[in-house]
Amino acid sequence: MTHLQAGLSPETLEKAKVELKENPETLHQDIQEVRDMIITRPDIGFLRTDDAFILRFLRARKFNHFEAFRLLAQYFEYRQQNLDMFKNLKPTDPGIKQALKDGFPGVLSNLDRYGRKILVLFAANWDQSRYTFVDILRAILLSLESMIEDPELQVNGFILIIDWSNFTFKQASKLTPSMLRLAIEGLQDSFPARFGGIHFVNQPWYIHALYTVIRPFLKDKTRKRIFMHGNNLNSLHQLIHPEILPSELGGMMPPYDMARGRGRCWITPTMRRRTTVRVLHPVGTRPGERPGEEPVPEDHEEVSVCGGTRRPETTGQSEE
């Protein structure tokens, strides 16, 4: 085991070896091979190229060097192409702050049986008079930037549950195809996270209609991991044990969406467990930077994320 794997439990080390083809003996060589490809994209400012950063892209693409580099390039290219989205990307930004306060995203304290972090979105909480869909996307990306610092989550990944209860047609009308495509590009194509499942519950007919619009932009692998449960929470519970879900999702845990400020897992400096992350701003590569060096970002912000470490006992592989 190298120092780059120091944050992994024995169970996760074995999972990385079996599922991701991660080999400690060739880890530095794998990373260098991805780094050597940077020279092929002089149009992109690669603001961070250290070993630990590149490793998360390799894990996200099961150590396929070319696919890992393509994801790394798309990560920075997306930020260059959407500069306004990444200005003031911090919890104190008014739009992001309000989106986080309304649970975009919510983060459950317990991991699932495969060690995956569960994110929940209660869609009806979106107050369109106070913040935009782009603010929600920015809040999600900021939260993911914080959580992906955890090497356990780089290997085990995430689960997303979206509860569409009481989400109105008027709210849905604000979800334009261009906005949805922006979200797909940011989450599916440009971020080094492994999503094991995306679960829709209580979705009305107009959400089904929106899904048909975005479906062509989804990779086949992503489409296979989207589950439309409707009002059938039993089908959700077959994949995610109810003992770790809040009561709104038919689970055994207390209600997640309680009175404002209680029962939620904010991404704020008051978390009881903290993870510091540098949020890179896409200002372009500075003169004199060479691939393999880690430039100091123009700006960075401390972001905290609360952790959940308990998960039900299980045996066997994940469903990936």
SULVENJO-V594287 format. One record per residue. N is the residue number from 1. RES is the residue in three letters. SS is DSSP state (A for helix, B for strand, O for the rest). PHI is phi as a letter, one per 40 degrees, with the letter a starting at -180 (NA if undefined). NEAR is the number of other ideal C-beta (glycine too) atoms within 12 Angstrom. Layout:
[[N | RES | SS | PHI | NEAR] [N | RES | SS | PHI | NEAR]]
This chain:
[[1 | MET | O | NA | 20] [2 | THR | O | c | 23] [3 | HIS | A | c | 14] [4 | LEU | A | c | 28] [5 | GLN | A | b | 30] [6 | ALA | O | c | 16] [7 | GLY | O | c | 22] [8 | LEU | O | c | 30] [9 | SER | O | c | 21] [10 | PRO | A | d | 12] [11 | GLU | A | c | 24] [12 | THR | A | c | 32] [13 | LEU | A | d | 27] [14 | GLU | A | c | 19] [15 | LYS | A | c | 32] [16 | ALA | A | c | 37] [17 | LYS | A | c | 24] [18 | VAL | A | c | 18] [19 | GLU | A | c | 25] [20 | LEU | O | b | 34] [21 | LYS | O | g | 21] [22 | GLU | O | c | 35] [23 | ASN | O | b | 21] [24 | PRO | O | c | 23] [25 | GLU | O | c | 12] [26 | THR | O | b | 18] [27 | LEU | A | c | 31] [28 | HIS | A | c | 23] [29 | GLN | A | c | 19] [30 | ASP | A | d | 33] [31 | ILE | A | c | 35] [32 | GLN | A | c | 22] [33 | GLU | A | c | 22] [34 | VAL | A | c | 41] [35 | ARG | A | c | 32] [36 | ASP | A | c | 19] [37 | MET | A | c | 28] [38 | ILE | A | d | 32] [39 | ILE | A | c | 18] [40 | THR | A | c | 17] [41 | ARG | O | b | 24] [42 | PRO | O | c | 14] [43 | ASP | O | c | 15] [44 | ILE | O | b | 28] [45 | GLY | O | c | 30] [46 | PHE | O | c | 40] [47 | LEU | O | c | 34] [48 | ARG | O | a | 37] [49 | THR | O | b | 35] [50 | ASP | O | c | 27] [51 | ASP | A | d | 25] [52 | ALA | A | c | 29] [53 | PHE | A | c | 37] [54 | ILE | A | c | 40] [55 | LEU | A | d | 40] [56 | ARG | A | c | 41] [57 | PHE | A | c | 44] [58 | LEU | A | c | 42] [59 | ARG | A | c | 43] [60 | ALA | A | c | 40] [61 | ARG | O | b | 32] [62 | LYS | O | f | 28] [63 | PHE | O | g | 31] [64 | ASN | O | c | 20] [65 | HIS | A | d | 25] [66 | PHE | A | c | 20] [67 | GLU | A | c | 23] [68 | ALA | A | c | 33] [69 | PHE | A | c | 36] [70 | ARG | A | c | 26] [71 | LEU | A | c | 33] [72 | LEU | A | d | 42] [73 | ALA | A | c | 32] [74 | GLN | A | c | 29] [75 | TYR | A | d | 42] [76 | PHE | A | c | 36] [77 | GLU | A | c | 26] [78 | TYR | A | c | 31] [79 | ARG | A | c | 36] [80 | GLN | A | c | 26] [81 | GLN | A | c | 22] [82 | ASN | O | b | 28] [83 | LEU | A | d | 18] [84 | ASP | A | c | 20] [85 | MET | A | c | 34] [86 | PHE | A | b | 34] [87 | LYS | O | c | 20] [88 | ASN | O | f | 21] [89 | LEU | O | c | 41] [90 | LYS | O | a | 32] [91 | PRO | O | c | 32] [92 | THR | O | c | 20] [93 | ASP | O | d | 27] [94 | PRO | A | d | 18] [95 | GLY | A | c | 33] [96 | ILE | A | c | 39] [97 | LYS | A | d | 26] [98 | GLN | A | c | 27] [99 | ALA | A | c | 35] [100 | LEU | A | c | 41] [101 | LYS | A | c | 30] [102 | ASP | O | c | 30] [103 | GLY | O | g | 39] [104 | PHE | O | b | 43] [105 | PRO | O | c | 42] [106 | GLY | B | c | 42] [107 | VAL | B | b | 42] [108 | LEU | O | c | 39] [109 | SER | O | c | 28] [110 | ASN | O | c | 31] [111 | LEU | O | c | 35] [112 | ASP | O | c | 38] [113 | ARG | O | c | 26] [114 | TYR | O | b | 35] [115 | GLY | O | g | 40] [116 | ARG | O | c | 41] [117 | LYS | B | c | 43] [118 | ILE | B | b | 44] [119 | LEU | B | b | 40] [120 | VAL | B | b | 44] [121 | LEU | B | b | 42] [122 | PHE | B | c | 33] [123 | ALA | A | d | 37] [124 | ALA | A | c | 26] [125 | ASN | A | c | 33] [126 | TRP | O | c | 35] [127 | ASP | O | c | 23] [128 | GLN | O | c | 25] [129 | SER | O | c | 12] [130 | ARG | O | b | 18] [131 | TYR | O | a | 26] [132 | THR | O | b | 27] [133 | PHE | A | c | 32] [134 | VAL | A | c | 32] [135 | ASP | A | c | 32] [136 | ILE | A | c | 43] [137 | LEU | A | c | 38] [138 | ARG | A | c | 40] [139 | ALA | A | c | 45] [140 | ILE | A | c | 38] [141 | LEU | A | c | 41] [142 | LEU | A | c | 42] [143 | SER | A | c | 46] [144 | LEU | A | c | 40] [145 | GLU | A | d | 42] [146 | SER | A | c | 40] [147 | MET | A | c | 42] [148 | ILE | O | c | 37] [149 | GLU | O | c | 29] [150 | ASP | O | c | 37] [151 | PRO | A | c | 34] [152 | GLU | A | c | 35] [153 | LEU | A | c | 41] [154 | GLN | A | c | 39] [155 | VAL | A | c | 42] [156 | ASN | A | c | 38] [157 | GLY | O | g | 42] [158 | PHE | B | b | 40] [159 | ILE | B | b | 43] [160 | LEU | B | b | 39] [161 | ILE | B | b | 46] [162 | ILE | B | b | 40] [163 | ASP | B | c | 39] [164 | TRP | O | c | 36] [165 | SER | O | d | 28] [166 | ASN | O | g | 19] [167 | PHE | O | c | 29] [168 | THR | O | c | 18] [169 | PHE | A | c | 16] [170 | LYS | A | c | 14] [171 | GLN | A | c | 25] [172 | ALA | A | c | 28] [173 | SER | O | c | 17] [174 | LYS | O | c | 26] [175 | LEU | O | c | 34] [176 | THR | O | c | 17] [177 | PRO | A | d | 21] [178 | SER | A | c | 17] [179 | MET | A | c | 25] [180 | LEU | A | c | 30] [181 | ARG | A | c | 25] [182 | LEU | A | d | 30] [183 | ALA | A | c | 36] [184 | ILE | A | c | 31] [185 | GLU | A | c | 27] [186 | GLY | A | c | 35] [187 | LEU | A | c | 38] [188 | GLN | O | c | 31] [189 | ASP | O | b | 29] [190 | SER | O | b | 33] [191 | PHE | O | b | 35] [192 | PRO | O | c | 44] [193 | ALA | O | b | 39] [194 | ARG | O | b | 41] [195 | PHE | B | b | 35] [196 | GLY | B | c | 36] [197 | GLY | B | a | 34] [198 | ILE | B | b | 37] [199 | HIS | B | b | 36] [200 | PHE | B | c | 33] [201 | VAL | B | b | 37] [202 | ASN | O | f | 28] [203 | GLN | O | c | 31] [204 | PRO | O | c | 25] [205 | TRP | A | c | 16] [206 | TYR | A | c | 21] [207 | ILE | A | c | 32] [208 | HIS | A | d | 18] [209 | ALA | A | c | 18] [210 | LEU | A | c | 32] [211 | TYR | A | c | 29] [212 | THR | A | c | 17] [213 | VAL | A | c | 21] [214 | ILE | A | c | 29] [215 | ARG | A | d | 21] [216 | PRO | A | c | 15] [217 | PHE | A | c | 24] [218 | LEU | O | c | 25] [219 | LYS | O | c | 19] [220 | ASP | A | d | 12] [221 | LYS | A | c | 19] [222 | THR | A | c | 24] [223 | ARG | A | d | 20] [224 | LYS | A | c | 16] [225 | ARG | O | b | 27] [226 | ILE | B | c | 29] [227 | PHE | B | b | 30] [228 | MET | B | c | 27] [229 | HIS | B | c | 29] [230 | GLY | B | g | 21] [231 | ASN | O | c | 18] [232 | ASN | O | c | 18] [233 | LEU | A | c | 27] [234 | ASN | A | c | 15] [235 | SER | A | c | 20] [236 | LEU | A | c | 34] [237 | HIS | A | c | 23] [238 | GLN | O | c | 16] [239 | LEU | O | b | 30] [240 | ILE | O | b | 41] [241 | HIS | O | d | 28] [242 | PRO | A | c | 23] [243 | GLU | A | c | 21] [244 | ILE | A | b | 37] [245 | LEU | O | c | 33] [246 | PRO | B | c | 33] [247 | SER | A | c | 19] [248 | GLU | A | c | 32] [249 | LEU | A | b | 41] [250 | GLY | O | g | 29] [251 | GLY | O | c | 27] [252 | MET | O | c | 18] [253 | MET | B | c | 26] [254 | PRO | O | c | 18] [255 | PRO | O | d | 20] [256 | TYR | O | c | 33] [257 | ASP | O | c | 30] [258 | MET | O | c | 18] [259 | ALA | O | d | 9] [260 | ARG | O | d | 14] [261 | GLY | O | g | 15] [262 | ARG | O | b | 14] [263 | GLY | O | g | 22] [264 | ARG | O | b | 31] [265 | CYS | O | b | 37] [266 | TRP | O | c | 33] [267 | ILE | O | c | 45] [268 | THR | O | a | 28] [269 | PRO | O | c | 21] [270 | THR | O | c | 16] [271 | MET | O | c | 26] [272 | ARG | O | c | 15] [273 | ARG | O | b | 19] [274 | ARG | O | b | 20] [275 | THR | O | b | 29] [276 | THR | O | c | 18] [277 | VAL | O | b | 31] [278 | ARG | O | c | 27] [279 | VAL | O | c | 36] [280 | LEU | O | c | 33] [281 | HIS | O | b | 29] [282 | PRO | O | c | 29] [283 | VAL | O | c | 20] [284 | GLY | O | g | 22] [285 | THR | O | c | 28] [286 | ARG | O | c | 15] [287 | PRO | O | d | 8] [288 | GLY | O | g | 7] [289 | GLU | O | c | 21] [290 | ARG | O | b | 15] [291 | PRO | O | d | 28] [292 | GLY | O | h | 22] [293 | GLU | O | c | 19] [294 | GLU | O | b | 21] [295 | PRO | O | c | 27] [296 | VAL | O | c | 16] [297 | PRO | O | c | 28] [298 | GLU | O | d | 22] [299 | ASP | O | a | 18] [300 | HIS | O | a | 19] [301 | GLU | O | a | 27] [302 | GLU | O | c | 23] [303 | VAL | O | b | 34] [304 | SER | O | b | 29] [305 | VAL | O | b | 37] [306 | CYS | O | c | 28] [307 | GLY | O | b | 26] [308 | GLY | O | b | 28] [309 | THR | O | b | 18] [310 | ARG | O | c | 17] [311 | ARG | O | a | 29] [312 | PRO | O | c | 18] [313 | GLU | O | c | 12] [314 | THR | O | a | 18] [315 | THR | O | b | 9] [316 | GLY | O | g | 10] [317 | GLN | O | c | 15] [318 | SER | O | c | 28] [319 | GLU | O | c | 20] [320 | GLU | O | c | 23]]
